[in-house]
Amino acid sequence: MALNGKHTQFDQFERAPIPVDWGHDEGRFAPFEPEPAPVKVSPLRWHGDADPNADRTWLVRDLIPESGKGLMSGQWGAGKTFGALDLSACVMTGLGFANRRTERIGGVLFIAPEGAFEIPIRLRGLTDCKLAQAVEDGAIGLDAAERLKRLPFAWSEECPRLVDKGAAAQIVATAKLAATHLREVFDLPLVLIIIDTIAAGAGFDDENSAAETQKVMDAMQALARETGAFVMGVDHFGKSSETGTRGSSAKESAADVVLAFLANRDEAGNTSNTRMALRKLRGGKVGMETPYNLDVVQVGETYHREPITTCVVNWQVSRGEAVATAVRRNLSPGVQCLRKALANVLPQHGKRIRPFGFEGPEVLAATEASLGAEFEASYPTSSDTPAKQADAKRKAFERACQRAVQIELIGTRVIEGEHHYWMVSDAAN
């Protein structure tokens, strides 16, 4: 180091090279390089492997899945709220909805920020008229008939504003409270939650906003996920039925199911040609229509002896079902004999079973042995030897069973290793 042009004693350190001997520690001062994070590999599923989702689970067969979210939309005056209450009655009792089998039985939570004052009288119309008649017809099992005295049905007149951030947590807490009561009092799960209407419960600032609509649908999805129930929102159509549910198209896009209640309406407000169309079913066929009537029923009288009335939904036979009914009426001799044999054997040898599990409908069924014996006793054959007669009757019984199940005249299920047979509730006489 030089100061004022002169060298100092420290110059030797400045000029002398500093020896570097890495030796065996050569890598000690090398820059640190972290090991790369392992790459996450997504699991693969292969065709042919066991698939736990191969058979969908349903609330109503081929119409409403066991869990998820959907819309029951319709024109004013088409009876969509009556349809929502009819669906409620079906899942509480096992009665078929829209001519389809109800597969999951349980309780209902009805959230009604709009028109809640009508619920008691409409429930009375269902229990005193439609469901009471179903009991007489044998369409509802005895255990469900007892349930008519006190339905597993709760309703609330309040709904959190579904576009708000904390709405999902609030409505989930309400649903879990209802589910606990259903388990403790009725020993039933909560299987259906209805919001009537979406417009009244959402609290939209802008009903056409896709972002606000998605918040509402997300809240419904969270409610379905946390409870395991199906969440059905009742909603209005827009000015034109062709455009579907009112507001943003994100509603129907996010829904798993869209049921459209349609009608022709004149200037005076009278409706005709009422029908329910399957507008959307995720992963299923759509477009089928099921006609229905809104029948006026009397449920009491006022102090002035004037009738108190409401409406119930009565489903009619669709075109496809009419064809199936015509097929049933043109039965082969073997199928006719089988039907008579089953009718004869059920009163004496039939037993009550639940072929689709504890939560499914109860039916009166006969074993294959008892039904086959009755069939063979009444089926005529022209074979010349006893052995040939027995063989002909056995083959006729197998053909008749196969055909009767195919046209849905009878139902069958293997229980404890043996086939059981029962009459399908809507079989033609």
C-alpha positions as CSV (number, residue, x, y, z in Angstrom):
1,M,0.0,0.0,0.0
2,A,1.4,3.4,-1.0
3,L,0.9,6.5,1.0
4,N,2.1,9.8,-0.6
5,G,4.1,7.8,-3.2
6,K,5.9,5.7,-0.6
7,H,5.6,2.1,0.1
8,T,4.6,0.9,3.6
9,Q,5.2,-2.3,5.4
10,F,1.8,-3.5,4.4
11,D,2.7,-3.5,0.7
12,Q,3.9,-7.1,0.9
13,F,0.4,-8.2,1.7
14,E,-1.1,-6.3,-1.1
15,R,1.4,-7.7,-3.6
16,A,1.8,-11.2,-2.4
17,P,-0.7,-13.7,-3.9
18,I,-2.9,-15.4,-1.4
19,P,-2.4,-19.2,-1.6
20,V,-5.6,-21.2,-2.1
21,D,-5.4,-24.9,-1.3
22,W,-8.8,-26.6,-1.8
23,G,-7.4,-29.9,-1.0
24,H,-10.0,-32.3,0.3
25,D,-12.3,-29.4,1.1
26,E,-12.7,-28.3,-2.4
27,G,-16.5,-28.7,-2.4
28,R,-17.0,-27.0,1.0
29,F,-17.5,-23.5,-0.4
30,A,-19.4,-24.6,-3.5
31,P,-22.8,-22.8,-3.9
32,F,-25.8,-24.6,-2.4
33,E,-28.3,-26.1,-4.8
34,P,-31.4,-27.5,-3.3
35,E,-32.7,-30.8,-4.6
36,P,-35.6,-30.4,-7.0
37,A,-39.0,-31.1,-5.6
38,P,-40.5,-34.4,-6.7
39,V,-42.9,-34.1,-9.5
40,K,-46.5,-35.1,-8.5
41,V,-47.9,-37.8,-10.7
42,S,-51.7,-38.0,-11.0
43,P,-53.1,-41.5,-10.3
44,L,-54.3,-43.4,-13.3
45,R,-57.4,-45.6,-13.6
46,W,-57.6,-48.3,-16.3
47,H,-60.4,-49.7,-18.2
48,G,-61.4,-53.0,-16.9
49,D,-60.5,-52.2,-13.3
50,A,-63.3,-52.3,-10.6
51,D,-65.1,-48.9,-10.8
52,P,-66.9,-47.8,-7.6
53,N,-68.8,-45.2,-9.7
54,A,-70.0,-47.6,-12.3
55,D,-73.6,-47.5,-11.0
56,R,-75.0,-44.1,-10.2
57,T,-76.9,-43.7,-7.0
58,W,-80.3,-41.9,-7.3
59,L,-82.8,-40.0,-5.3
60,V,-85.3,-40.6,-8.1
61,R,-84.3,-43.2,-10.6
62,D,-83.0,-41.7,-13.9
63,L,-84.1,-38.3,-12.9
64,I,-82.5,-36.9,-9.7
65,P,-79.1,-38.1,-8.4
66,E,-78.7,-38.9,-4.7
67,S,-76.6,-35.8,-4.0
68,G,-75.9,-32.6,-6.0
69,K,-77.7,-29.5,-7.0
70,G,-80.5,-28.8,-9.4
71,L,-83.2,-26.4,-10.6
72,M,-87.0,-26.9,-10.7
73,S,-87.8,-24.0,-13.1
74,G,-91.0,-23.1,-14.7
75,Q,-93.5,-20.5,-16.0
76,W,-95.8,-18.7,-13.7
77,G,-98.9,-20.7,-12.9
78,A,-97.4,-24.0,-14.1
79,G,-97.3,-25.4,-10.5
80,K,-93.6,-25.7,-9.8
81,T,-94.0,-25.3,-6.1
82,F,-96.7,-27.9,-6.0
83,G,-94.2,-30.1,-7.9
84,A,-91.5,-29.4,-5.3
85,L,-93.9,-30.4,-2.5
86,D,-94.9,-33.5,-4.5
87,L,-91.2,-34.5,-4.8
88,S,-90.9,-34.0,-1.0
89,A,-93.9,-36.3,-0.3
90,C,-92.4,-38.9,-2.6
91,V,-89.0,-39.0,-0.9
92,M,-90.7,-39.1,2.6
93,T,-93.0,-42.0,1.7
94,G,-91.4,-43.9,-1.2
95,L,-94.2,-43.0,-3.6
96,G,-93.0,-42.7,-7.2
97,F,-92.2,-39.3,-8.5
98,A,-93.2,-38.4,-12.1
99,N,-93.8,-42.1,-12.8
100,R,-90.2,-43.0,-11.7
101,R,-89.1,-45.0,-8.8
102,T,-88.0,-43.1,-5.6
103,E,-84.9,-44.9,-4.5
104,R,-83.8,-43.0,-1.4
105,I,-86.2,-42.4,1.5
106,G,-85.7,-39.7,4.1
107,G,-86.5,-36.3,5.5
108,V,-86.9,-32.9,3.8
109,L,-85.9,-29.4,4.7
110,F,-87.9,-26.8,2.8
111,I,-86.4,-23.3,2.8
112,A,-89.2,-20.9,1.8
113,P,-88.3,-17.2,1.8
114,E,-91.3,-16.8,-0.6
115,G,-94.8,-18.0,0.1
116,A,-94.1,-20.0,3.3
117,F,-97.6,-19.3,4.6
118,E,-99.0,-21.7,2.0
119,I,-97.0,-24.7,3.1
120,P,-99.3,-26.1,5.9
121,I,-102.4,-26.1,3.7
122,R,-100.6,-27.6,0.8
123,L,-99.1,-30.4,3.0
124,R,-102.6,-31.1,4.3
125,G,-103.8,-31.5,0.7
126,L,-101.0,-34.0,0.1
127,T,-101.5,-36.1,3.2
128,D,-105.3,-36.0,3.3
129,C,-105.9,-36.6,-0.4
130,K,-103.1,-37.9,-2.6
131,L,-101.0,-39.8,0.0
132,A,-104.1,-41.2,1.8
133,Q,-105.3,-42.5,-1.5
134,A,-101.9,-44.1,-2.2
135,V,-102.2,-45.9,1.1
136,E,-105.5,-47.4,0.1
137,D,-104.1,-48.4,-3.2
138,G,-101.2,-50.1,-1.6
139,A,-98.6,-47.8,-3.3
140,I,-97.1,-46.8,0.0
141,G,-95.8,-49.3,2.6
142,L,-97.3,-49.6,6.0
143,D,-94.4,-48.0,7.8
144,A,-94.6,-45.0,5.5
145,A,-98.4,-44.8,6.0
146,E,-97.8,-44.4,9.7
147,R,-95.5,-41.5,8.8
148,L,-98.4,-39.5,7.4
149,K,-99.5,-38.5,10.9
150,R,-96.2,-36.6,11.3
151,L,-94.1,-36.1,8.2
152,P,-90.3,-35.9,8.5
153,F,-90.6,-32.4,7.0
154,A,-89.2,-29.1,8.4
155,W,-89.4,-25.7,6.8
156,S,-87.9,-22.2,7.4
157,E,-89.1,-18.9,6.3
158,E,-85.6,-17.4,6.4
159,C,-82.8,-17.8,4.0
160,P,-79.4,-16.2,4.2
161,R,-78.5,-14.0,1.3
162,L,-76.9,-16.6,-0.9
163,V,-74.6,-14.2,-2.7
164,D,-72.9,-13.2,0.7
165,K,-69.7,-14.8,1.7
166,G,-70.9,-16.5,4.9
167,A,-74.3,-17.7,3.5
168,A,-73.1,-21.3,2.8
169,A,-71.9,-21.8,6.4
170,Q,-75.2,-20.4,7.8
171,I,-77.4,-22.6,5.7
172,V,-75.3,-25.7,6.3
173,A,-75.6,-25.1,10.1
174,T,-79.4,-25.0,9.7
175,A,-79.5,-28.1,7.6
176,K,-77.3,-30.0,10.0
177,L,-79.7,-29.1,12.9
178,A,-82.6,-30.5,10.8
179,A,-80.6,-33.6,10.0
180,T,-79.9,-34.3,13.7
181,H,-83.6,-34.0,14.6
182,L,-84.5,-36.3,11.7
183,R,-82.1,-38.9,13.0
184,E,-83.2,-38.7,16.6
185,V,-87.0,-38.5,16.1
186,F,-87.6,-40.3,12.8
187,D,-84.5,-42.4,12.4
188,L,-84.2,-41.0,8.8
189,P,-81.5,-39.1,7.0
190,L,-81.9,-35.7,5.4
191,V,-82.1,-36.5,1.7
192,L,-83.7,-33.4,0.1
193,I,-83.3,-29.7,0.6
194,I,-85.5,-27.3,-1.4
195,I,-85.0,-23.5,-1.7
196,D,-88.2,-21.8,-3.0
197,T,-87.4,-19.6,-4.7
198,I,-83.8,-18.9,-5.8
199,A,-84.6,-15.4,-6.7
200,A,-86.0,-14.6,-3.2
201,G,-83.2,-16.4,-1.4
202,A,-80.2,-15.2,-3.5
203,G,-80.5,-11.5,-2.9
204,F,-79.1,-10.6,-6.3
205,D,-77.8,-7.1,-7.0
206,D,-77.8,-8.1,-10.6
207,E,-79.7,-11.3,-11.5
208,N,-77.9,-11.4,-14.9
209,S,-74.4,-11.4,-13.3
210,A,-72.6,-14.7,-14.0
211,A,-70.3,-14.0,-11.0
212,E,-73.2,-13.5,-8.5
213,T,-75.1,-16.5,-10.0
214,Q,-72.0,-18.7,-9.5
215,K,-71.8,-17.7,-5.9
216,V,-75.4,-18.9,-5.4
217,M,-74.7,-22.2,-7.2
218,D,-71.5,-22.7,-5.2
219,A,-73.4,-22.2,-1.9
220,M,-75.9,-24.9,-3.1
221,Q,-73.0,-27.2,-3.9
222,A,-71.5,-26.7,-0.5
223,L,-74.8,-27.5,1.1
224,A,-75.1,-30.7,-0.8
225,R,-71.5,-31.7,-0.1
226,E,-71.8,-31.1,3.7
227,T,-75.2,-32.8,4.1
228,G,-75.1,-35.6,1.4
229,A,-78.6,-34.4,0.4
230,F,-79.8,-33.2,-3.0
231,V,-80.4,-29.5,-3.1
232,M,-83.2,-28.3,-5.4
233,G,-83.8,-24.7,-6.2
234,V,-87.2,-23.6,-7.4
235,D,-86.9,-20.8,-9.9
236,H,-88.7,-18.8,-12.6
237,F,-88.4,-18.9,-16.3
238,G,-87.7,-15.7,-18.2
239,K,-90.1,-14.0,-20.5
240,S,-89.7,-16.7,-23.1
241,S,-89.7,-20.4,-22.1
242,E,-87.2,-21.2,-24.8
243,T,-84.5,-19.3,-23.0
244,G,-84.9,-21.3,-19.9
245,T,-84.3,-20.2,-16.3
246,R,-84.4,-16.5,-15.7
247,G,-81.1,-14.6,-15.2
248,S,-77.6,-15.7,-16.0
249,S,-77.1,-18.9,-18.0
250,A,-74.6,-19.9,-15.3
251,K,-77.5,-21.3,-13.3
252,E,-78.4,-24.1,-15.7
253,S,-74.7,-24.6,-16.6
254,A,-73.8,-25.3,-13.0
255,A,-76.8,-27.5,-12.2
256,D,-76.7,-31.3,-12.3
257,V,-80.5,-31.4,-13.1
258,V,-83.0,-29.0,-14.6
259,L,-86.6,-29.9,-14.4
260,A,-88.9,-27.6,-16.4
261,F,-92.5,-27.1,-15.5
262,L,-94.3,-26.0,-18.7
263,A,-97.8,-25.0,-19.6
264,N,-99.8,-23.2,-22.2
265,R,-101.5,-20.1,-20.7
266,D,-104.1,-17.9,-22.2
267,E,-104.6,-14.1,-21.6
268,A,-106.9,-14.8,-18.6
269,G,-104.2,-16.9,-16.9
270,N,-105.8,-20.3,-17.5
271,T,-103.3,-23.1,-18.0
272,S,-103.4,-26.2,-20.1
273,N,-101.1,-28.9,-21.4
274,T,-99.1,-28.9,-18.1
275,R,-96.0,-31.1,-18.3
276,M,-92.6,-31.5,-16.8
277,A,-89.6,-31.7,-19.1
278,L,-86.2,-33.1,-18.2
279,R,-84.3,-30.1,-19.6
280,K,-80.9,-31.2,-18.2
281,L,-79.4,-34.3,-16.6
282,R,-75.7,-34.5,-16.3
283,G,-74.6,-37.7,-18.0
284,G,-78.2,-38.8,-18.9
285,K,-80.7,-38.5,-21.7
286,V,-82.8,-35.3,-21.7
287,G,-86.0,-34.0,-23.4
288,M,-88.5,-36.5,-22.0
289,E,-91.8,-34.9,-20.9
290,T,-94.2,-36.2,-18.3
291,P,-97.7,-34.7,-18.3
292,Y,-99.5,-33.9,-15.1
293,N,-102.7,-32.4,-13.8
294,L,-103.0,-29.8,-11.1
295,D,-106.1,-31.2,-9.4
296,V,-108.0,-29.0,-6.9
297,V,-108.8,-30.7,-3.6
298,Q,-110.8,-29.6,-0.6
299,V,-109.0,-29.8,2.8
300,G,-111.6,-28.1,5.0
301,E,-114.1,-25.3,5.5
302,T,-114.1,-21.8,6.8
303,Y,-116.3,-20.5,9.6
304,H,-118.7,-19.5,6.9
305,R,-118.9,-23.0,5.5
306,E,-116.9,-22.1,2.4
307,P,-114.5,-24.7,1.1
308,I,-110.8,-24.4,1.7
309,T,-108.9,-25.8,-1.3
310,T,-105.5,-26.4,-2.6
311,C,-103.9,-28.3,-5.5
312,V,-102.0,-31.6,-5.8
313,V,-100.0,-32.9,-8.7
314,N,-101.2,-36.1,-10.4
315,W,-98.9,-37.5,-12.9
316,Q,-100.3,-38.8,-16.2
317,V,-99.0,-41.5,-18.5
318,S,-96.5,-40.2,-21.0
319,R,-96.5,-41.3,-24.6
320,G,-93.6,-43.8,-23.9
321,E,-95.5,-45.3,-21.0
322,A,-98.6,-45.5,-23.0
323,V,-96.8,-47.7,-25.5
324,A,-95.4,-49.8,-22.6
325,T,-98.9,-50.2,-21.2
326,A,-100.2,-51.3,-24.6
327,V,-97.4,-53.9,-24.8
328,R,-98.4,-55.2,-21.3
329,R,-102.1,-55.6,-22.3
330,N,-101.1,-57.7,-25.3
331,L,-99.5,-60.4,-23.1
332,S,-98.5,-63.9,-24.2
333,P,-100.3,-66.8,-22.5
334,G,-97.2,-67.6,-20.4
335,V,-96.9,-64.0,-19.1
336,Q,-100.7,-64.0,-18.3
337,C,-100.3,-67.3,-16.4
338,L,-97.3,-65.9,-14.5
339,R,-99.2,-62.8,-13.5
340,K,-102.1,-64.8,-12.2
341,A,-99.8,-67.2,-10.4
342,L,-98.1,-64.3,-8.7
343,A,-101.4,-62.7,-7.7
344,N,-102.5,-66.1,-6.2
345,V,-99.3,-66.8,-4.3
346,L,-98.6,-63.4,-2.8
347,P,-101.5,-63.4,-0.2
348,Q,-100.5,-66.7,1.3
349,H,-96.7,-67.0,0.7
350,G,-95.6,-63.4,0.1
351,K,-93.4,-61.6,2.6
352,R,-92.5,-57.9,3.0
353,I,-88.9,-57.1,1.8
354,R,-86.9,-54.1,0.8
355,P,-85.2,-55.2,-2.3
356,F,-83.2,-52.0,-2.8
357,G,-81.9,-51.6,0.8
358,F,-83.2,-50.3,4.0
359,E,-84.1,-46.8,2.6
360,G,-85.8,-48.3,-0.5
361,P,-89.5,-49.1,-0.9
362,E,-91.1,-52.1,0.7
363,V,-92.8,-54.7,-1.5
364,L,-94.7,-57.9,-1.0
365,A,-92.7,-60.6,-2.8
366,A,-92.8,-64.3,-3.4
367,T,-89.8,-66.7,-3.7
368,E,-89.0,-68.3,-7.0
369,A,-89.9,-71.7,-5.5
370,S,-93.4,-70.8,-4.5
371,L,-94.1,-68.8,-7.7
372,G,-92.7,-71.6,-9.9
373,A,-94.8,-74.2,-8.1
374,E,-98.0,-72.2,-8.6
375,F,-97.1,-71.4,-12.3
376,E,-96.5,-75.1,-13.1
377,A,-99.7,-76.1,-11.4
378,S,-101.8,-73.8,-13.7
379,Y,-99.8,-73.7,-17.0
380,P,-101.3,-76.1,-19.6
381,T,-99.0,-78.2,-21.8
382,S,-99.6,-80.8,-24.5
383,S,-96.4,-82.9,-23.9
384,D,-97.1,-86.6,-23.8
385,T,-94.9,-87.7,-20.8
386,P,-94.6,-86.3,-17.3
387,A,-90.9,-85.6,-17.8
388,K,-91.6,-83.7,-21.0
389,Q,-94.4,-81.8,-19.3
390,A,-92.2,-80.8,-16.4
391,D,-89.5,-79.6,-18.8
392,A,-92.0,-77.6,-20.9
393,K,-93.4,-75.9,-17.9
394,R,-90.0,-75.1,-16.5
395,K,-88.9,-73.5,-19.8
396,A,-92.3,-71.6,-20.1
397,F,-91.8,-70.3,-16.6
398,E,-88.3,-69.0,-17.4
399,R,-89.5,-67.3,-20.6
400,A,-92.4,-65.7,-18.9
401,C,-90.3,-64.4,-16.0
402,Q,-87.8,-62.9,-18.5
403,R,-90.5,-61.2,-20.5
404,A,-92.5,-59.9,-17.5
405,V,-89.4,-58.3,-16.1
406,Q,-88.5,-56.8,-19.5
407,I,-91.8,-55.0,-19.8
408,E,-91.8,-54.1,-16.1
409,L,-94.8,-56.1,-15.2
410,I,-93.0,-57.7,-12.3
411,G,-89.8,-56.9,-10.4
412,T,-87.1,-59.3,-9.3
413,R,-84.1,-59.3,-7.0
414,V,-81.8,-62.0,-5.7
415,I,-81.9,-62.0,-1.9
416,E,-80.0,-64.5,0.2
417,G,-79.2,-66.5,-2.9
418,E,-82.8,-66.8,-4.1
419,H,-84.9,-64.9,-6.7
420,H,-87.8,-62.9,-5.3
421,Y,-90.6,-61.6,-7.4
422,W,-93.2,-58.8,-6.9
423,M,-95.8,-56.9,-8.8
424,V,-94.6,-53.5,-10.2
425,S,-97.0,-50.9,-8.6
426,D,-98.0,-49.3,-11.9
427,A,-98.6,-52.6,-13.8
428,A,-101.7,-52.6,-16.0
429,N,-104.5,-55.0,-15.1
